[in-house]
Amino acid sequence: MLTDIIVIGSITYALKAKNALREAGIRARVRKLDGSNRRGCSYGLELPAGQLLTVAAILRPLNIGYEMYNE
């Protein structure tokens, strides 16, 4: 299955985002990311490919910031 990953700075916001997406019918999986190329700990949400516009529309009103993850 193809996936996209977004980076969220804290586990708290990653879990809030996961719950908000679940309520909208989007499956997401929290994943600890390698922090070697970032400052501090980072968590990611693994999403089904092609859902990024929908995810943005859900997370923006909740003030949950994120960025795309490039492996």
Phi and psi in radians as a Rosetta constraint file:
Dihedral C 1 N 2 CA 2 C 2 CIRCULARHARMONIC -1.351 0.35
Dihedral N 2 CA 2 C 2 N 3 CIRCULARHARMONIC 2.439 0.35
Dihedral C 2 N 3 CA 3 C 3 CIRCULARHARMONIC -2.380 0.35
Dihedral N 3 CA 3 C 3 N 4 CIRCULARHARMONIC 2.767 0.35
Dihedral C 3 N 4 CA 4 C 4 CIRCULARHARMONIC -2.001 0.35
Dihedral N 4 CA 4 C 4 N 5 CIRCULARHARMONIC 2.679 0.35
Dihedral C 4 N 5 CA 5 C 5 CIRCULARHARMONIC -2.224 0.35
Dihedral N 5 CA 5 C 5 N 6 CIRCULARHARMONIC 2.320 0.35
Dihedral C 5 N 6 CA 6 C 6 CIRCULARHARMONIC -1.968 0.35
Dihedral N 6 CA 6 C 6 N 7 CIRCULARHARMONIC 2.578 0.35
Dihedral C 6 N 7 CA 7 C 7 CIRCULARHARMONIC -1.766 0.35
Dihedral N 7 CA 7 C 7 N 8 CIRCULARHARMONIC 2.299 0.35
Dihedral C 7 N 8 CA 8 C 8 CIRCULARHARMONIC -2.223 0.35
Dihedral N 8 CA 8 C 8 N 9 CIRCULARHARMONIC 2.363 0.35
Dihedral C 8 N 9 CA 9 C 9 CIRCULARHARMONIC -1.179 0.35
Dihedral N 9 CA 9 C 9 N 10 CIRCULARHARMONIC -0.406 0.35
Dihedral C 9 N 10 CA 10 C 10 CIRCULARHARMONIC -2.364 0.35
Dihedral N 10 CA 10 C 10 N 11 CIRCULARHARMONIC 2.720 0.35
Dihedral C 10 N 11 CA 11 C 11 CIRCULARHARMONIC -1.146 0.35
Dihedral N 11 CA 11 C 11 N 12 CIRCULARHARMONIC -0.598 0.35
Dihedral C 11 N 12 CA 12 C 12 CIRCULARHARMONIC -1.054 0.35
Dihedral N 12 CA 12 C 12 N 13 CIRCULARHARMONIC -0.851 0.35
Dihedral C 12 N 13 CA 13 C 13 CIRCULARHARMONIC -1.251 0.35
Dihedral N 13 CA 13 C 13 N 14 CIRCULARHARMONIC -0.555 0.35
Dihedral C 13 N 14 CA 14 C 14 CIRCULARHARMONIC -1.103 0.35
Dihedral N 14 CA 14 C 14 N 15 CIRCULARHARMONIC -0.730 0.35
Dihedral C 14 N 15 CA 15 C 15 CIRCULARHARMONIC -1.215 0.35
Dihedral N 15 CA 15 C 15 N 16 CIRCULARHARMONIC -0.667 0.35
Dihedral C 15 N 16 CA 16 C 16 CIRCULARHARMONIC -1.081 0.35
Dihedral N 16 CA 16 C 16 N 17 CIRCULARHARMONIC -0.750 0.35
Dihedral C 16 N 17 CA 17 C 17 CIRCULARHARMONIC -1.122 0.35
Dihedral N 17 CA 17 C 17 N 18 CIRCULARHARMONIC -0.763 0.35
Dihedral C 17 N 18 CA 18 C 18 CIRCULARHARMONIC -1.021 0.35
Dihedral N 18 CA 18 C 18 N 19 CIRCULARHARMONIC -0.785 0.35
Dihedral C 18 N 19 CA 19 C 19 CIRCULARHARMONIC -1.136 0.35
Dihedral N 19 CA 19 C 19 N 20 CIRCULARHARMONIC -0.731 0.35
Dihedral C 19 N 20 CA 20 C 20 CIRCULARHARMONIC -1.100 0.35
Dihedral N 20 CA 20 C 20 N 21 CIRCULARHARMONIC -0.720 0.35
Dihedral C 20 N 21 CA 21 C 21 CIRCULARHARMONIC -1.196 0.35
Dihedral N 21 CA 21 C 21 N 22 CIRCULARHARMONIC -0.670 0.35
Dihedral C 21 N 22 CA 22 C 22 CIRCULARHARMONIC -1.052 0.35
Dihedral N 22 CA 22 C 22 N 23 CIRCULARHARMONIC -0.730 0.35
Dihedral C 22 N 23 CA 23 C 23 CIRCULARHARMONIC -1.090 0.35
Dihedral N 23 CA 23 C 23 N 24 CIRCULARHARMONIC -0.465 0.35
Dihedral C 23 N 24 CA 24 C 24 CIRCULARHARMONIC -1.598 0.35
Dihedral N 24 CA 24 C 24 N 25 CIRCULARHARMONIC 0.052 0.35
Dihedral C 24 N 25 CA 25 C 25 CIRCULARHARMONIC 1.522 0.35
Dihedral N 25 CA 25 C 25 N 26 CIRCULARHARMONIC 0.283 0.35
Dihedral C 25 N 26 CA 26 C 26 CIRCULARHARMONIC -1.897 0.35
Dihedral N 26 CA 26 C 26 N 27 CIRCULARHARMONIC 2.149 0.35
Dihedral C 26 N 27 CA 27 C 27 CIRCULARHARMONIC -1.389 0.35
Dihedral N 27 CA 27 C 27 N 28 CIRCULARHARMONIC 2.313 0.35
Dihedral C 27 N 28 CA 28 C 28 CIRCULARHARMONIC -2.409 0.35
Dihedral N 28 CA 28 C 28 N 29 CIRCULARHARMONIC 2.621 0.35
Dihedral C 28 N 29 CA 29 C 29 CIRCULARHARMONIC -2.201 0.35
Dihedral N 29 CA 29 C 29 N 30 CIRCULARHARMONIC 2.221 0.35
Dihedral C 29 N 30 CA 30 C 30 CIRCULARHARMONIC -1.316 0.35
Dihedral N 30 CA 30 C 30 N 31 CIRCULARHARMONIC 2.413 0.35
Dihedral C 30 N 31 CA 31 C 31 CIRCULARHARMONIC -2.464 0.35
Dihedral N 31 CA 31 C 31 N 32 CIRCULARHARMONIC 2.280 0.35
Dihedral C 31 N 32 CA 32 C 32 CIRCULARHARMONIC -1.313 0.35
Dihedral N 32 CA 32 C 32 N 33 CIRCULARHARMONIC 2.263 0.35
Dihedral C 32 N 33 CA 33 C 33 CIRCULARHARMONIC -1.809 0.35
Dihedral N 33 CA 33 C 33 N 34 CIRCULARHARMONIC 2.685 0.35
Dihedral C 33 N 34 CA 34 C 34 CIRCULARHARMONIC -1.135 0.35
Dihedral N 34 CA 34 C 34 N 35 CIRCULARHARMONIC 2.137 0.35
Dihedral C 34 N 35 CA 35 C 35 CIRCULARHARMONIC -1.540 0.35
Dihedral N 35 CA 35 C 35 N 36 CIRCULARHARMONIC 0.166 0.35
Dihedral C 35 N 36 CA 36 C 36 CIRCULARHARMONIC -1.128 0.35
Dihedral N 36 CA 36 C 36 N 37 CIRCULARHARMONIC -0.472 0.35
Dihedral C 36 N 37 CA 37 C 37 CIRCULARHARMONIC -1.884 0.35
Dihedral N 37 CA 37 C 37 N 38 CIRCULARHARMONIC 0.264 0.35
Dihedral C 37 N 38 CA 38 C 38 CIRCULARHARMONIC -2.406 0.35
Dihedral N 38 CA 38 C 38 N 39 CIRCULARHARMONIC 2.959 0.35
Dihedral C 38 N 39 CA 39 C 39 CIRCULARHARMONIC -1.522 0.35
Dihedral N 39 CA 39 C 39 N 40 CIRCULARHARMONIC 2.140 0.35
Dihedral C 39 N 40 CA 40 C 40 CIRCULARHARMONIC 1.259 0.35
Dihedral N 40 CA 40 C 40 N 41 CIRCULARHARMONIC -2.876 0.35
Dihedral C 40 N 41 CA 41 C 41 CIRCULARHARMONIC -1.367 0.35
Dihedral N 41 CA 41 C 41 N 42 CIRCULARHARMONIC 2.563 0.35
Dihedral C 41 N 42 CA 42 C 42 CIRCULARHARMONIC -2.394 0.35
Dihedral N 42 CA 42 C 42 N 43 CIRCULARHARMONIC 2.560 0.35
Dihedral C 42 N 43 CA 43 C 43 CIRCULARHARMONIC -2.152 0.35
Dihedral N 43 CA 43 C 43 N 44 CIRCULARHARMONIC 2.597 0.35
Dihedral C 43 N 44 CA 44 C 44 CIRCULARHARMONIC -2.150 0.35
Dihedral N 44 CA 44 C 44 N 45 CIRCULARHARMONIC 2.784 0.35
Dihedral C 44 N 45 CA 45 C 45 CIRCULARHARMONIC -2.010 0.35
Dihedral N 45 CA 45 C 45 N 46 CIRCULARHARMONIC 2.153 0.35
Dihedral C 45 N 46 CA 46 C 46 CIRCULARHARMONIC -1.572 0.35
Dihedral N 46 CA 46 C 46 N 47 CIRCULARHARMONIC 2.166 0.35
Dihedral C 46 N 47 CA 47 C 47 CIRCULARHARMONIC -2.157 0.35
Dihedral N 47 CA 47 C 47 N 48 CIRCULARHARMONIC 2.722 0.35
Dihedral C 47 N 48 CA 48 C 48 CIRCULARHARMONIC -1.073 0.35
Dihedral N 48 CA 48 C 48 N 49 CIRCULARHARMONIC 2.425 0.35
Dihedral C 48 N 49 CA 49 C 49 CIRCULARHARMONIC -1.005 0.35
Dihedral N 49 CA 49 C 49 N 50 CIRCULARHARMONIC 2.497 0.35
Dihedral C 49 N 50 CA 50 C 50 CIRCULARHARMONIC 1.526 0.35
Dihedral N 50 CA 50 C 50 N 51 CIRCULARHARMONIC 0.145 0.35
Dihedral C 50 N 51 CA 51 C 51 CIRCULARHARMONIC -1.824 0.35
Dihedral N 51 CA 51 C 51 N 52 CIRCULARHARMONIC 0.099 0.35
Dihedral C 51 N 52 CA 52 C 52 CIRCULARHARMONIC -1.094 0.35
Dihedral N 52 CA 52 C 52 N 53 CIRCULARHARMONIC -0.648 0.35
Dihedral C 52 N 53 CA 53 C 53 CIRCULARHARMONIC -1.172 0.35
Dihedral N 53 CA 53 C 53 N 54 CIRCULARHARMONIC -0.701 0.35
Dihedral C 53 N 54 CA 54 C 54 CIRCULARHARMONIC -1.143 0.35
Dihedral N 54 CA 54 C 54 N 55 CIRCULARHARMONIC -0.760 0.35
Dihedral C 54 N 55 CA 55 C 55 CIRCULARHARMONIC -1.047 0.35
Dihedral N 55 CA 55 C 55 N 56 CIRCULARHARMONIC -0.774 0.35
Dihedral C 55 N 56 CA 56 C 56 CIRCULARHARMONIC -1.042 0.35
Dihedral N 56 CA 56 C 56 N 57 CIRCULARHARMONIC -0.734 0.35
Dihedral C 56 N 57 CA 57 C 57 CIRCULARHARMONIC -1.150 0.35
Dihedral N 57 CA 57 C 57 N 58 CIRCULARHARMONIC -0.500 0.35
Dihedral C 57 N 58 CA 58 C 58 CIRCULARHARMONIC -1.429 0.35
Dihedral N 58 CA 58 C 58 N 59 CIRCULARHARMONIC -0.752 0.35
Dihedral C 58 N 59 CA 59 C 59 CIRCULARHARMONIC -1.416 0.35
Dihedral N 59 CA 59 C 59 N 60 CIRCULARHARMONIC -0.513 0.35
Dihedral C 59 N 60 CA 60 C 60 CIRCULARHARMONIC -1.002 0.35
Dihedral N 60 CA 60 C 60 N 61 CIRCULARHARMONIC -0.862 0.35
Dihedral C 60 N 61 CA 61 C 61 CIRCULARHARMONIC -1.142 0.35
Dihedral N 61 CA 61 C 61 N 62 CIRCULARHARMONIC -0.350 0.35
Dihedral C 61 N 62 CA 62 C 62 CIRCULARHARMONIC -1.560 0.35
Dihedral N 62 CA 62 C 62 N 63 CIRCULARHARMONIC 0.004 0.35
Dihedral C 62 N 63 CA 63 C 63 CIRCULARHARMONIC 0.989 0.35
Dihedral N 63 CA 63 C 63 N 64 CIRCULARHARMONIC 0.705 0.35
Dihedral C 63 N 64 CA 64 C 64 CIRCULARHARMONIC -1.776 0.35
Dihedral N 64 CA 64 C 64 N 65 CIRCULARHARMONIC 1.858 0.35
Dihedral C 64 N 65 CA 65 C 65 CIRCULARHARMONIC -1.401 0.35
Dihedral N 65 CA 65 C 65 N 66 CIRCULARHARMONIC 2.626 0.35
Dihedral C 65 N 66 CA 66 C 66 CIRCULARHARMONIC -2.753 0.35
Dihedral N 66 CA 66 C 66 N 67 CIRCULARHARMONIC 2.931 0.35
Dihedral C 66 N 67 CA 67 C 67 CIRCULARHARMONIC -2.475 0.35
Dihedral N 67 CA 67 C 67 N 68 CIRCULARHARMONIC 2.836 0.35
Dihedral C 67 N 68 CA 68 C 68 CIRCULARHARMONIC -1.269 0.35
Dihedral N 68 CA 68 C 68 N 69 CIRCULARHARMONIC 2.537 0.35
Dihedral C 68 N 69 CA 69 C 69 CIRCULARHARMONIC -1.774 0.35
Dihedral N 69 CA 69 C 69 N 70 CIRCULARHARMONIC 2.262 0.35
Dihedral C 69 N 70 CA 70 C 70 CIRCULARHARMONIC -2.000 0.35
Dihedral N 70 CA 70 C 70 N 71 CIRCULARHARMONIC 1.915 0.35
